[in-house]
Amino acid sequence: MDVKQWVDNWQKVGSILEQRENESLRSPDYQEGLKNLTPIFHWVCAHAEPRETSGLVEQQRFFAKIRKQMETENS
């Protein structure tokens, strides 16, 4: 197969694939999505460890660290 034929084929196939993707985005199958996610939710619930904090303090500590790094880089 030469390059021109290869490009022509991809142009045809590309528009078909794009059309299928657009159709699937316009009408998603929520039931199928939930069916696929259900085992993941069950695994997370079974393996999640209770937290003693909301994580807000750790998040603020992380932001402060990043801010300090940015200030050091910009000086």
N, CA, C and O atoms as a Tripos MOL2 file, in Angstrom:
@<TRIPOS>MOLECULE
protein
  300   299    75     0     0
PROTEIN
NO_CHARGES

@<TRIPOS>ATOM
      1 N           0.8600   -1.1730    0.0000 N.3       1 MET1
      2 CA          0.0000    0.0000    0.0000 C.3       1 MET1
      3 C           0.9060    1.2350    0.0000 C.2       1 MET1
      4 O           1.8270    1.3410    0.8090 O.2       1 MET1
      5 N           0.6320    2.1550   -0.9110 N.am      2 ASP2
      6 CA          1.4530    3.3530   -0.9580 C.3       2 ASP2
      7 C           0.9340    4.4030    0.0330 C.2       2 ASP2
      8 O          -0.1490    4.2550    0.5980 O.2       2 ASP2
      9 N           1.7050    5.4360    0.2280 N.am      3 VAL3
     10 CA          1.3930    6.4560    1.2300 C.3       3 VAL3
     11 C           0.0930    7.1760    0.9030 C.2       3 VAL3
     12 O          -0.7130    7.4390    1.7950 O.2       3 VAL3
     13 N          -0.1140    7.4920   -0.3620 N.am      4 LYS4
     14 CA         -1.3440    8.1980   -0.7510 C.3       4 LYS4
     15 C          -2.5720    7.3600   -0.4270 C.2       4 LYS4
     16 O          -3.5560    7.8810    0.0970 O.2       4 LYS4
     17 N          -2.5260    6.0980   -0.7240 N.am      5 GLN5
     18 CA         -3.6520    5.2110   -0.4320 C.3       5 GLN5
     19 C          -3.8610    5.1050    1.0830 C.2       5 GLN5
     20 O          -4.9940    5.1000    1.5630 O.2       5 GLN5
     21 N          -2.7640    5.0200    1.8210 N.am      6 TRP6
     22 CA         -2.8410    4.9280    3.2710 C.3       6 TRP6
     23 C          -3.5060    6.1830    3.8490 C.2       6 TRP6
     24 O          -4.3740    6.0840    4.7170 O.2       6 TRP6
     25 N          -3.0970    7.3610    3.3650 N.am      7 VAL7
     26 CA         -3.6840    8.6250    3.8280 C.3       7 VAL7
     27 C          -5.1570    8.6900    3.4630 C.2       7 VAL7
     28 O          -5.9810    9.0980    4.2820 O.2       7 VAL7
     29 N          -5.4970    8.2940    2.2400 N.am      8 ASP8
     30 CA         -6.9030    8.3070    1.8170 C.3       8 ASP8
     31 C          -7.7470    7.4090    2.7080 C.2       8 ASP8
     32 O          -8.8490    7.7840    3.1090 O.2       8 ASP8
     33 N          -7.2330    6.2270    3.0190 N.am      9 ASN9
     34 CA         -7.9700    5.3050    3.8890 C.3       9 ASN9
     35 C          -8.1980    5.9160    5.2730 C.2       9 ASN9
     36 O          -9.2990    5.8230    5.8140 O.2       9 ASN9
     37 N          -7.1740    6.5350    5.8450 N.am     10 TRP10
     38 CA         -7.3140    7.1250    7.1710 C.3      10 TRP10
     39 C          -8.2560    8.3110    7.1590 C.2      10 TRP10
     40 O          -8.9420    8.5630    8.1500 O.2      10 TRP10
     41 N          -8.3030    9.0450    6.0610 N.am     11 GLN11
     42 CA         -9.2570   10.1540    5.9740 C.3      11 GLN11
     43 C         -10.6850    9.6210    6.0040 C.2      11 GLN11
     44 O         -11.5520   10.2000    6.6590 O.2      11 GLN11
     45 N         -10.9300    8.5340    5.3050 N.am     12 LYS12
     46 CA        -12.2680    7.9310    5.3070 C.3      12 LYS12
     47 C         -12.5910    7.3380    6.6730 C.2      12 LYS12
     48 O         -13.6540    7.6000    7.2360 O.2      12 LYS12
     49 N         -11.6840    6.5520    7.1940 N.am     13 VAL13
     50 CA        -11.9120    5.8960    8.4780 C.3      13 VAL13
     51 C         -11.9800    6.9260    9.5980 C.2      13 VAL13
     52 O         -12.7790    6.7780   10.5220 O.2      13 VAL13
     53 N         -11.1540    7.9660    9.5290 N.am     14 GLY14
     54 CA        -11.1320    8.9940   10.5650 C.3      14 GLY14
     55 C         -12.4790    9.6670   10.7200 C.2      14 GLY14
     56 O         -12.9260    9.9020   11.8430 O.2      14 GLY14
     57 N         -13.1320    9.9830    9.6140 N.am     15 SER15
     58 CA        -14.4410   10.6420    9.6990 C.3      15 SER15
     59 C         -15.4960    9.6920   10.2670 C.2      15 SER15
     60 O         -16.3880   10.1230   10.9980 O.2      15 SER15
     61 N         -15.4010    8.4200    9.9370 N.am     16 ILE16
     62 CA        -16.3360    7.4290   10.4950 C.3      16 ILE16
     63 C         -16.1230    7.2940   11.9950 C.2      16 ILE16
     64 O         -17.0870    7.2830   12.7600 O.2      16 ILE16
     65 N         -14.8660    7.1910   12.4210 N.am     17 LEU17
     66 CA        -14.5640    7.0750   13.8540 C.3      17 LEU17
     67 C         -15.0030    8.3190   14.6140 C.2      17 LEU17
     68 O         -15.5360    8.2220   15.7190 O.2      17 LEU17
     69 N         -14.7780    9.4810   14.0220 N.am     18 GLU18
     70 CA        -15.1870   10.7270   14.6660 C.3      18 GLU18
     71 C         -16.7070   10.7850   14.8290 C.2      18 GLU18
     72 O         -17.2060   11.2230   15.8650 O.2      18 GLU18
     73 N         -17.4310   10.3460   13.8150 N.am     19 GLN19
     74 CA        -18.8910   10.3290   13.8690 C.3      19 GLN19
     75 C         -19.3710    9.3880   14.9790 C.2      19 GLN19
     76 O         -20.2820    9.7320   15.7310 O.2      19 GLN19
     77 N         -18.7630    8.2050   15.0820 N.am     20 ARG20
     78 CA        -19.1470    7.2530   16.1290 C.3      20 ARG20
     79 C         -18.8600    7.8090   17.5180 C.2      20 ARG20
     80 O         -19.6620    7.6460   18.4380 O.2      20 ARG20
     81 N         -17.7160    8.4650   17.6630 N.am     21 GLU21
     82 CA        -17.3690    9.0480   18.9550 C.3      21 GLU21
     83 C         -18.3610   10.1480   19.3340 C.2      21 GLU21
     84 O         -18.8060   10.2200   20.4800 O.2      21 GLU21
     85 N         -18.7040   10.9990   18.3750 N.am     22 ASN22
     86 CA        -19.6710   12.0710   18.6440 C.3      22 ASN22
     87 C         -21.0230   11.5030   19.0330 C.2      22 ASN22
     88 O         -21.6770   12.0310   19.9320 O.2      22 ASN22
     89 N         -21.4510   10.4430   18.3750 N.am     23 GLU23
     90 CA        -22.7250    9.8090   18.7090 C.3      23 GLU23
     91 C         -22.6960    9.2430   20.1260 C.2      23 GLU23
     92 O         -23.6660    9.3750   20.8720 O.2      23 GLU23
     93 N         -21.5850    8.6150   20.4930 N.am     24 SER24
     94 CA        -21.4990    8.0310   21.8280 C.3      24 SER24
     95 C         -21.4560    9.1240   22.9010 C.2      24 SER24
     96 O         -21.9360    8.9100   24.0140 O.2      24 SER24
     97 N         -20.8930   10.2820   22.5830 N.am     25 LEU25
     98 CA        -20.8740   11.3830   23.5480 C.3      25 LEU25
     99 C         -22.2360   12.0420   23.6880 C.2      25 LEU25
    100 O         -22.5790   12.5500   24.7560 O.2      25 LEU25
    101 N         -23.0110   12.0360   22.6100 N.am     26 ARG26
    102 CA        -24.3430   12.6350   22.6630 C.3      26 ARG26
    103 C         -25.3390   11.7540   23.4110 C.2      26 ARG26
    104 O         -26.2750   12.2660   24.0240 O.2      26 ARG26
    105 N         -25.1530   10.4630   23.3690 N.am     27 SER27
    106 CA        -26.1000    9.5660   24.0450 C.3      27 SER27
    107 C         -25.3400    8.4820   24.8130 C.2      27 SER27
    108 O         -25.3140    7.3220   24.4010 O.2      27 SER27
    109 N         -24.7200    8.8720   25.9360 N.am     28 PRO28
    110 CA        -23.9430    7.8840   26.6910 C.3      28 PRO28
    111 C         -24.8380    6.8180   27.3150 C.2      28 PRO28
    112 O         -25.9980    7.0730   27.6390 O.2      28 PRO28
    113 N         -24.2920    5.6480   27.4730 N.am     29 ASP29
    114 CA        -25.0090    4.5410   28.0970 C.3      29 ASP29
    115 C         -24.6550    4.5350   29.5820 C.2      29 ASP29
    116 O         -23.6780    3.9130   30.0000 O.2      29 ASP29
    117 N         -25.4690    5.2410   30.3710 N.am     30 TYR30
    118 CA        -25.1780    5.3800   31.7910 C.3      30 TYR30
    119 C         -25.2550    4.0410   32.5210 C.2      30 TYR30
    120 O         -24.4770    3.7950   33.4430 O.2      30 TYR30
    121 N         -26.1680    3.1910   32.1270 N.am     31 GLN31
    122 CA        -26.2870    1.8860   32.7830 C.3      31 GLN31
    123 C         -25.0190    1.0640   32.5870 C.2      31 GLN31
    124 O         -24.5470    0.4110   33.5170 O.2      31 GLN31
    125 N         -24.4750    1.0980   31.3920 N.am     32 GLU32
    126 CA        -23.2350    0.3640   31.1130 C.3      32 GLU32
    127 C         -22.0820    0.9530   31.9230 C.2      32 GLU32
    128 O         -21.2530    0.2190   32.4600 O.2      32 GLU32
    129 N         -22.0380    2.2690   32.0050 N.am     33 GLY33
    130 CA        -20.9970    2.9190   32.7880 C.3      33 GLY33
    131 C         -21.0760    2.5450   34.2590 C.2      33 GLY33
    132 O         -20.0560    2.2490   34.8810 O.2      33 GLY33
    133 N         -22.2790    2.5570   34.8160 N.am     34 LEU34
    134 CA        -22.4480    2.1780   36.2230 C.3      34 LEU34
    135 C         -22.0910    0.7210   36.4440 C.2      34 LEU34
    136 O         -21.5090    0.3610   37.4670 O.2      34 LEU34
    137 N         -22.4430   -0.1080   35.4830 N.am     35 LYS35
    138 CA        -22.1140   -1.5300   35.6010 C.3      35 LYS35
    139 C         -20.6020   -1.7230   35.6480 C.2      35 LYS35
    140 O         -20.1050   -2.5790   36.3810 O.2      35 LYS35
    141 N         -19.8790   -0.9380   34.8770 N.am     36 ASN36
    142 CA        -18.4180   -1.0450   34.8570 C.3      36 ASN36
    143 C         -17.7870   -0.4560   36.1200 C.2      36 ASN36
    144 O         -16.7400   -0.9280   36.5650 O.2      36 ASN36
    145 N         -18.4120    0.5670   36.6990 N.am     37 LEU37
    146 CA        -17.8380    1.2160   37.8730 C.3      37 LEU37
    147 C         -18.1860    0.5290   39.1900 C.2      37 LEU37
    148 O         -17.4720    0.6930   40.1790 O.2      37 LEU37
    149 N         -19.2620   -0.2290   39.2150 N.am     38 THR38
    150 CA        -19.7100   -0.8520   40.4560 C.3      38 THR38
    151 C         -18.6330   -1.6920   41.1330 C.2      38 THR38
    152 O         -18.4430   -1.5420   42.3400 O.2      38 THR38
    153 N         -17.9130   -2.5730   40.4240 N.am     39 PRO39
    154 CA        -16.8660   -3.3430   41.1090 C.3      39 PRO39
    155 C         -15.7670   -2.4540   41.6970 C.2      39 PRO39
    156 O         -15.1970   -2.7780   42.7390 O.2      39 PRO39
    157 N         -15.4730   -1.3400   41.0330 N.am     40 ILE40
    158 CA        -14.4540   -0.4230   41.5370 C.3      40 ILE40
    159 C         -14.9280    0.2110   42.8440 C.2      40 ILE40
    160 O         -14.1610    0.3030   43.8020 O.2      40 ILE40
    161 N         -16.1910    0.6480   42.8870 N.am     41 PHE41
    162 CA        -16.7310    1.2340   44.1100 C.3      41 PHE41
    163 C         -16.7040    0.2310   45.2560 C.2      41 PHE41
    164 O         -16.3540    0.5780   46.3850 O.2      41 PHE41
    165 N         -17.0720   -1.0060   44.9640 N.am     42 HIS42
    166 CA        -17.0550   -2.0430   46.0040 C.3      42 HIS42
    167 C         -15.6360   -2.2740   46.5200 C.2      42 HIS42
    168 O         -15.4350   -2.4320   47.7240 O.2      42 HIS42
    169 N         -14.6600   -2.2940   45.6300 N.am     43 TRP43
    170 CA        -13.2730   -2.5020   46.0470 C.3      43 TRP43
    171 C         -12.8070   -1.3570   46.9360 C.2      43 TRP43
    172 O         -12.1770   -1.5820   47.9690 O.2      43 TRP43
    173 N         -13.1190   -0.1200   46.5280 N.am     44 VAL44
    174 CA        -12.7000    1.0460   47.3140 C.3      44 VAL44
    175 C         -13.3310    1.0020   48.7020 C.2      44 VAL44
    176 O         -12.6540    1.2480   49.7000 O.2      44 VAL44
    177 N         -14.6060    0.6930   48.7690 N.am     45 CYS45
    178 CA        -15.2730    0.6330   50.0760 C.3      45 CYS45
    179 C         -14.6660   -0.4630   50.9540 C.2      45 CYS45
    180 O         -14.5380   -0.2810   52.1650 O.2      45 CYS45
    181 N         -14.3020   -1.5680   50.3730 N.am     46 ALA46
    182 CA        -13.7390   -2.6730   51.1460 C.3      46 ALA46
    183 C         -12.3220   -2.3820   51.6130 C.2      46 ALA46
    184 O         -11.9030   -2.9010   52.6480 O.2      46 ALA46
    185 N         -11.5710   -1.5620   50.8760 N.am     47 HIS47
    186 CA        -10.1620   -1.3400   51.1840 C.3      47 HIS47
    187 C          -9.8490    0.0550   51.7270 C.2      47 HIS47
    188 O          -8.7000    0.3410   52.0660 O.2      47 HIS47
    189 N         -10.8420    0.9110   51.8130 N.am     48 ALA48
    190 CA        -10.6030    2.2680   52.2870 C.3      48 ALA48
    191 C         -10.3290    2.2600   53.7890 C.2      48 ALA48
    192 O         -10.9770    1.5470   54.5560 O.2      48 ALA48
    193 N          -9.3640    3.0620   54.1780 N.am     49 GLU49
    194 CA         -9.0660    3.2050   55.6020 C.3      49 GLU49
    195 C          -9.6960    4.4980   56.1020 C.2      49 GLU49
    196 O          -9.6380    5.5220   55.4210 O.2      49 GLU49
    197 N         -10.2940    4.4570   57.2810 N.am     50 PRO50
    198 CA        -10.9200    5.6750   57.8060 C.3      50 PRO50
    199 C          -9.8640    6.7610   58.0280 C.2      50 PRO50
    200 O          -8.7410    6.4730   58.4410 O.2      50 PRO50
    201 N         -10.2300    7.9790   57.7560 N.am     51 ARG51
    202 CA         -9.3150    9.1000   57.9390 C.3      51 ARG51
    203 C          -9.6620    9.8260   59.2400 C.2      51 ARG51
    204 O         -10.8200    9.9030   59.6500 O.2      51 ARG51
    205 N          -8.6310   10.3450   59.8570 N.am     52 GLU52
    206 CA         -8.8430   11.1040   61.0820 C.3      52 GLU52
    207 C          -9.0280   12.5870   60.8040 C.2      52 GLU52
    208 O          -9.5230   13.3250   61.6560 O.2      52 GLU52
    209 N          -8.6310   13.0260   59.6110 N.am     53 THR53
    210 CA         -8.7980   14.4270   59.2330 C.3      53 THR53
    211 C          -9.4210   14.4900   57.8400 C.2      53 THR53
    212 O          -9.5430   13.4830   57.1430 O.2      53 THR53
    213 N          -9.8090   15.7030   57.4610 N.am     54 SER54
    214 CA        -10.3800   15.9010   56.1310 C.3      54 SER54
    215 C          -9.3030   16.0140   55.0710 C.2      54 SER54
    216 O          -9.5840   15.9180   53.8760 O.2      54 SER54
    217 N          -8.0480   16.2200   55.5150 N.am     55 GLY55
    218 CA         -6.9560   16.3970   54.5740 C.3      55 GLY55
    219 C          -6.6850   17.8560   54.2520 C.2      55 GLY55
    220 O          -5.7490   18.1700   53.5160 O.2      55 GLY55
    221 N          -7.5110   18.7580   54.8070 N.am     56 LEU56
    222 CA         -7.3530   20.1760   54.5020 C.3      56 LEU56
    223 C          -6.0090   20.7160   55.0030 C.2      56 LEU56
    224 O          -5.3590   21.4960   54.3060 O.2      56 LEU56
    225 N          -5.5890   20.3070   56.2030 N.am     57 VAL57
    226 CA         -4.3100   20.7770   56.7430 C.3      57 VAL57
    227 C          -3.1680   20.3180   55.8500 C.2      57 VAL57
    228 O          -2.2620   21.0940   55.5480 O.2      57 VAL57
    229 N          -3.2080   19.0440   55.4210 N.am     58 GLU58
    230 CA         -2.1640   18.5190   54.5420 C.3      58 GLU58
    231 C          -2.1600   19.2490   53.2010 C.2      58 GLU58
    232 O          -1.1040   19.5360   52.6390 O.2      58 GLU58
    233 N          -3.3620   19.5450   52.7000 N.am     59 GLN59
    234 CA         -3.4620   20.2640   51.4320 C.3      59 GLN59
    235 C          -2.8320   21.6540   51.5610 C.2      59 GLN59
    236 O          -2.0830   22.0790   50.6810 O.2      59 GLN59
    237 N          -3.1320   22.3640   52.6570 N.am     60 GLN60
    238 CA         -2.5750   23.6980   52.8530 C.3      60 GLN60
    239 C          -1.0540   23.6270   52.9990 C.2      60 GLN60
    240 O          -0.3450   24.5030   52.5040 O.2      60 GLN60
    241 N          -0.5520   22.5940   53.6710 N.am     61 ARG61
    242 CA          0.8950   22.4060   53.8160 C.3      61 ARG61
    243 C           1.5330   22.2130   52.4380 C.2      61 ARG61
    244 O           2.5910   22.7720   52.1480 O.2      61 ARG61
    245 N           0.8760   21.4190   51.5990 N.am     62 PHE62
    246 CA          1.3760   21.1780   50.2380 C.3      62 PHE62
    247 C           1.3900   22.4760   49.4290 C.2      62 PHE62
    248 O           2.3680   22.7720   48.7420 O.2      62 PHE62
    249 N           0.3070   23.2460   49.5130 N.am     63 PHE63
    250 CA          0.2470   24.5160   48.7800 C.3      63 PHE63
    251 C           1.3430   25.4690   49.2450 C.2      63 PHE63
    252 O           1.9620   26.1510   48.4280 O.2      63 PHE63
    253 N           1.5850   25.5190   50.5490 N.am     64 ALA64
    254 CA          2.6360   26.3950   51.0820 C.3      64 ALA64
    255 C           3.9950   25.9730   50.5450 C.2      64 ALA64
    256 O           4.8180   26.8220   50.2010 O.2      64 ALA64
    257 N           4.2360   24.6710   50.4710 N.am     65 LYS65
    258 CA          5.5020   24.1570   49.9530 C.3      65 LYS65
    259 C           5.6800   24.5470   48.4860 C.2      65 LYS65
    260 O           6.7560   24.9920   48.0850 O.2      65 LYS65
    261 N           4.6390   24.3800   47.7000 N.am     66 ILE66
    262 CA          4.6940   24.7390   46.2790 C.3      66 ILE66
    263 C           4.9070   26.2460   46.1250 C.2      66 ILE66
    264 O           5.7090   26.6800   45.2980 O.2      66 ILE66
    265 N           4.1780   27.0540   46.9310 N.am     67 ARG67
    266 CA          4.3220   28.5030   46.8540 C.3      67 ARG67
    267 C           5.7670   28.9040   47.1590 C.2      67 ARG67
    268 O           6.3390   29.7510   46.4730 O.2      67 ARG67
    269 N           6.3470   28.2910   48.1870 N.am     68 LYS68
    270 CA          7.7260   28.5970   48.5490 C.3      68 LYS68
    271 C           8.6850   28.2400   47.4140 C.2      68 LYS68
    272 O           9.6100   28.9980   47.1220 O.2      68 LYS68
    273 N           8.4690   27.0890   46.7740 N.am     69 GLN69
    274 CA          9.3040   26.6830   45.6430 C.3      69 GLN69
    275 C           9.1850   27.6800   44.4970 C.2      69 GLN69
    276 O          10.1810   28.0440   43.8720 O.2      69 GLN69
    277 N           7.9600   28.1140   44.2290 N.am     70 MET70
    278 CA          7.7390   29.0630   43.1260 C.3      70 MET70
    279 C           8.4100   30.3980   43.4280 C.2      70 MET70
    280 O           8.9960   31.0140   42.5390 O.2      70 MET70
    281 N           8.3270   30.8490   44.6870 N.am     71 GLU71
    282 CA          8.9570   32.1090   45.0610 C.3      71 GLU71
    283 C          10.4770   32.0050   44.9160 C.2      71 GLU71
    284 O          11.1240   32.9540   44.4740 O.2      71 GLU71
    285 N          11.0440   30.8580   45.2870 N.am     72 THR72
    286 CA         12.4870   30.6430   45.1680 C.3      72 THR72
    287 C          12.9120   30.6480   43.6970 C.2      72 THR72
    288 O          13.9490   31.2130   43.3500 O.2      72 THR72
    289 N          12.1110   30.0190   42.8380 N.am     73 GLU73
    290 CA         12.4470   29.9580   41.4140 C.3      73 GLU73
    291 C          12.3270   31.3240   40.7560 C.2      73 GLU73
    292 O          13.0820   31.6400   39.8370 O.2      73 GLU73
    293 N          11.3850   32.1350   41.2190 N.am     74 ASN74
    294 CA         11.1430   33.4520   40.5940 C.3      74 ASN74
    295 C          12.0400   34.5490   41.1400 C.2      74 ASN74
    296 O          12.0150   35.6700   40.6300 O.2      74 ASN74
    297 N          12.8390   34.2510   42.1750 N.am     75 SER75
    298 CA         13.7230   35.2920   42.7330 C.3      75 SER75
    299 C          15.0200   35.3770   41.9870 C.2      75 SER75
    300 O          15.8740   36.1970   42.3240 O.2      75 SER75
@<TRIPOS>BOND
     1     1     2 1
     2     2     3 1
     3     3     4 2
     4     3     5 am
     5     5     6 1
     6     6     7 1
     7     7     8 2
     8     7     9 am
     9     9    10 1
    10    10    11 1
    11    11    12 2
    12    11    13 am
    13    13    14 1
    14    14    15 1
    15    15    16 2
    16    15    17 am
    17    17    18 1
    18    18    19 1
    19    19    20 2
    20    19    21 am
    21    21    22 1
    22    22    23 1
    23    23    24 2
    24    23    25 am
    25    25    26 1
    26    26    27 1
    27    27    28 2
    28    27    29 am
    29    29    30 1
    30    30    31 1
    31    31    32 2
    32    31    33 am
    33    33    34 1
    34    34    35 1
    35    35    36 2
    36    35    37 am
    37    37    38 1
    38    38    39 1
    39    39    40 2
    40    39    41 am
    41    41    42 1
    42    42    43 1
    43    43    44 2
    44    43    45 am
    45    45    46 1
    46    46    47 1
    47    47    48 2
    48    47    49 am
    49    49    50 1
    50    50    51 1
    51    51    52 2
    52    51    53 am
    53    53    54 1
    54    54    55 1
    55    55    56 2
    56    55    57 am
    57    57    58 1
    58    58    59 1
    59    59    60 2
    60    59    61 am
    61    61    62 1
    62    62    63 1
    63    63    64 2
    64    63    65 am
    65    65    66 1
    66    66    67 1
    67    67    68 2
    68    67    69 am
    69    69    70 1
    70    70    71 1
    71    71    72 2
    72    71    73 am
    73    73    74 1
    74    74    75 1
    75    75    76 2
    76    75    77 am
    77    77    78 1
    78    78    79 1
    79    79    80 2
    80    79    81 am
    81    81    82 1
    82    82    83 1
    83    83    84 2
    84    83    85 am
    85    85    86 1
    86    86    87 1
    87    87    88 2
    88    87    89 am
    89    89    90 1
    90    90    91 1
    91    91    92 2
    92    91    93 am
    93    93    94 1
    94    94    95 1
    95    95    96 2
    96    95    97 am
    97    97    98 1
    98    98    99 1
    99    99   100 2
   100    99   101 am
   101   101   102 1
   102   102   103 1
   103   103   104 2
   104   103   105 am
   105   105   106 1
   106   106   107 1
   107   107   108 2
   108   107   109 am
   109   109   110 1
   110   110   111 1
   111   111   112 2
   112   111   113 am
   113   113   114 1
   114   114   115 1
   115   115   116 2
   116   115   117 am
   117   117   118 1
   118   118   119 1
   119   119   120 2
   120   119   121 am
   121   121   122 1
   122   122   123 1
   123   123   124 2
   124   123   125 am
   125   125   126 1
   126   126   127 1
   127   127   128 2
   128   127   129 am
   129   129   130 1
   130   130   131 1
   131   131   132 2
   132   131   133 am
   133   133   134 1
   134   134   135 1
   135   135   136 2
   136   135   137 am
   137   137   138 1
   138   138   139 1
   139   139   140 2
   140   139   141 am
   141   141   142 1
   142   142   143 1
   143   143   144 2
   144   143   145 am
   145   145   146 1
   146   146   147 1
   147   147   148 2
   148   147   149 am
   149   149   150 1
   150   150   151 1
   151   151   152 2
   152   151   153 am
   153   153   154 1
   154   154   155 1
   155   155   156 2
   156   155   157 am
   157   157   158 1
   158   158   159 1
   159   159   160 2
   160   159   161 am
   161   161   162 1
   162   162   163 1
   163   163   164 2
   164   163   165 am
   165   165   166 1
   166   166   167 1
   167   167   168 2
   168   167   169 am
   169   169   170 1
   170   170   171 1
   171   171   172 2
   172   171   173 am
   173   173   174 1
   174   174   175 1
   175   175   176 2
   176   175   177 am
   177   177   178 1
   178   178   179 1
   179   179   180 2
   180   179   181 am
   181   181   182 1
   182   182   183 1
   183   183   184 2
   184   183   185 am
   185   185   186 1
   186   186   187 1
   187   187   188 2
   188   187   189 am
   189   189   190 1
   190   190   191 1
   191   191   192 2
   192   191   193 am
   193   193   194 1
   194   194   195 1
   195   195   196 2
   196   195   197 am
   197   197   198 1
   198   198   199 1
   199   199   200 2
   200   199   201 am
   201   201   202 1
   202   202   203 1
   203   203   204 2
   204   203   205 am
   205   205   206 1
   206   206   207 1
   207   207   208 2
   208   207   209 am
   209   209   210 1
   210   210   211 1
   211   211   212 2
   212   211   213 am
   213   213   214 1
   214   214   215 1
   215   215   216 2
   216   215   217 am
   217   217   218 1
   218   218   219 1
   219   219   220 2
   220   219   221 am
   221   221   222 1
   222   222   223 1
   223   223   224 2
   224   223   225 am
   225   225   226 1
   226   226   227 1
   227   227   228 2
   228   227   229 am
   229   229   230 1
   230   230   231 1
   231   231   232 2
   232   231   233 am
   233   233   234 1
   234   234   235 1
   235   235   236 2
   236   235   237 am
   237   237   238 1
   238   238   239 1
   239   239   240 2
   240   239   241 am
   241   241   242 1
   242   242   243 1
   243   243   244 2
   244   243   245 am
   245   245   246 1
   246   246   247 1
   247   247   248 2
   248   247   249 am
   249   249   250 1
   250   250   251 1
   251   251   252 2
   252   251   253 am
   253   253   254 1
   254   254   255 1
   255   255   256 2
   256   255   257 am
   257   257   258 1
   258   258   259 1
   259   259   260 2
   260   259   261 am
   261   261   262 1
   262   262   263 1
   263   263   264 2
   264   263   265 am
   265   265   266 1
   266   266   267 1
   267   267   268 2
   268   267   269 am
   269   269   270 1
   270   270   271 1
   271   271   272 2
   272   271   273 am
   273   273   274 1
   274   274   275 1
   275   275   276 2
   276   275   277 am
   277   277   278 1
   278   278   279 1
   279   279   280 2
   280   279   281 am
   281   281   282 1
   282   282   283 1
   283   283   284 2
   284   283   285 am
   285   285   286 1
   286   286   287 1
   287   287   288 2
   288   287   289 am
   289   289   290 1
   290   290   291 1
   291   291   292 2
   292   291   293 am
   293   293   294 1
   294   294   295 1
   295   295   296 2
   296   295   297 am
   297   297   298 1
   298   298   299 1
   299   299   300 2
@<TRIPOS>SUBSTRUCTURE
     1 MET1         2 RESIDUE 1 A MET
     2 ASP2         6 RESIDUE 1 A ASP
     3 VAL3        10 RESIDUE 1 A VAL
     4 LYS4        14 RESIDUE 1 A LYS
     5 GLN5        18 RESIDUE 1 A GLN
     6 TRP6        22 RESIDUE 1 A TRP
     7 VAL7        26 RESIDUE 1 A VAL
     8 ASP8        30 RESIDUE 1 A ASP
     9 ASN9        34 RESIDUE 1 A ASN
    10 TRP10       38 RESIDUE 1 A TRP
    11 GLN11       42 RESIDUE 1 A GLN
    12 LYS12       46 RESIDUE 1 A LYS
    13 VAL13       50 RESIDUE 1 A VAL
    14 GLY14       54 RESIDUE 1 A GLY
    15 SER15       58 RESIDUE 1 A SER
    16 ILE16       62 RESIDUE 1 A ILE
    17 LEU17       66 RESIDUE 1 A LEU
    18 GLU18       70 RESIDUE 1 A GLU
    19 GLN19       74 RESIDUE 1 A GLN
    20 ARG20       78 RESIDUE 1 A ARG
    21 GLU21       82 RESIDUE 1 A GLU
    22 ASN22       86 RESIDUE 1 A ASN
    23 GLU23       90 RESIDUE 1 A GLU
    24 SER24       94 RESIDUE 1 A SER
    25 LEU25       98 RESIDUE 1 A LEU
    26 ARG26      102 RESIDUE 1 A ARG
    27 SER27      106 RESIDUE 1 A SER
    28 PRO28      110 RESIDUE 1 A PRO
    29 ASP29      114 RESIDUE 1 A ASP
    30 TYR30      118 RESIDUE 1 A TYR
    31 GLN31      122 RESIDUE 1 A GLN
    32 GLU32      126 RESIDUE 1 A GLU
    33 GLY33      130 RESIDUE 1 A GLY
    34 LEU34      134 RESIDUE 1 A LEU
    35 LYS35      138 RESIDUE 1 A LYS
    36 ASN36      142 RESIDUE 1 A ASN
    37 LEU37      146 RESIDUE 1 A LEU
    38 THR38      150 RESIDUE 1 A THR
    39 PRO39      154 RESIDUE 1 A PRO
    40 ILE40      158 RESIDUE 1 A ILE
    41 PHE41      162 RESIDUE 1 A PHE
    42 HIS42      166 RESIDUE 1 A HIS
    43 TRP43      170 RESIDUE 1 A TRP
    44 VAL44      174 RESIDUE 1 A VAL
    45 CYS45      178 RESIDUE 1 A CYS
    46 ALA46      182 RESIDUE 1 A ALA
    47 HIS47      186 RESIDUE 1 A HIS
    48 ALA48      190 RESIDUE 1 A ALA
    49 GLU49      194 RESIDUE 1 A GLU
    50 PRO50      198 RESIDUE 1 A PRO
    51 ARG51      202 RESIDUE 1 A ARG
    52 GLU52      206 RESIDUE 1 A GLU
    53 THR53      210 RESIDUE 1 A THR
    54 SER54      214 RESIDUE 1 A SER
    55 GLY55      218 RESIDUE 1 A GLY
    56 LEU56      222 RESIDUE 1 A LEU
    57 VAL57      226 RESIDUE 1 A VAL
    58 GLU58      230 RESIDUE 1 A GLU
    59 GLN59      234 RESIDUE 1 A GLN
    60 GLN60      238 RESIDUE 1 A GLN
    61 ARG61      242 RESIDUE 1 A ARG
    62 PHE62      246 RESIDUE 1 A PHE
    63 PHE63      250 RESIDUE 1 A PHE
    64 ALA64      254 RESIDUE 1 A ALA
    65 LYS65      258 RESIDUE 1 A LYS
    66 ILE66      262 RESIDUE 1 A ILE
    67 ARG67      266 RESIDUE 1 A ARG
    68 LYS68      270 RESIDUE 1 A LYS
    69 GLN69      274 RESIDUE 1 A GLN
    70 MET70      278 RESIDUE 1 A MET
    71 GLU71      282 RESIDUE 1 A GLU
    72 THR72      286 RESIDUE 1 A THR
    73 GLU73      290 RESIDUE 1 A GLU
    74 ASN74      294 RESIDUE 1 A ASN
    75 SER75      298 RESIDUE 1 A SER
